[in-house]
Amino acid sequence: IDPARTDCVCVVAFDTPIVIAAVRRAKARGLKIVTLVSDIPMTERNHYVGIDNLVAGKTAGRGMGLEHTRRAGCILPIIGASRDYNHTQRLNGFRELMQTHFPTVRLLDPVKSHDEPATIHSVLSDAWAAHPDLTGVYNIGAGNDGLIDWVSGIAPASRPVMVIHELLPSSRAALAAGLIDAVIDQKPHEAIGQALRIMRQLVDALMVSQETSLITPAIYLCEN
């Protein structure tokens, strides 16, 4: 990217050494870097736009915990990839809240799906067979079509509580059908608008507060 023609770049990227090195080289050439949806360490980029993923994970934990106030439980977290900073933040927030406020609920070790629907379907089938007491599933990343396909084959009275991210047509339909209990959405249209505004402010050398660019995640249930 030629800094003579481009002032600012907005990227969705993994938190990996090769990405960090590329961001450093770009900044050294005078480019401003904004991360969108998925963040990298704040010392490397100029700004981040998206939800507070630690808060999003805690929100998922609160919803899951409220479903277990009168019973013990066994929860399976599914993480897309450990190199995805927003996924690890969501997992950390989820664990922290569950362990602090719902200590009687057992958290299984998270399994990786690489956001592949077929992998999620397989992971859930294995977990259901290994843990007959499975009462909740939190899919931290994408690939929800595999999760929805799996839960469609489980009797409604015995299926686990399902909490996922992103309100897409398939997850909206699954909410309406009673297959999913809660969807946490990161308001992509609002995030894109914020990103464009902040890129302009950075180019104009204006002060930008990180707090003003954090998106409050939306919580969707079947009723709303």
Secondary structure, DSSP 8 states (H G I E B T S, - for coil): --TTT--EEEE-----HHHHHHHHHHHHTT-EEEEESS---TTTSSEEEEE-HHHHHHHHHHHHHHTTTTS-EEEEEEES-TT-HHHHHHHHHHHHHHHHH-TTEEE---EE-TT-HHHHHHHHHHHHHH-TT--EEEE-SS-HHHHHHHHTTS-TTT--EEEEE---HHHHHHHHTTS-SEEEE--HHHHHHHHHHHHHHHHTT----GGGGEE--EEE-TT-
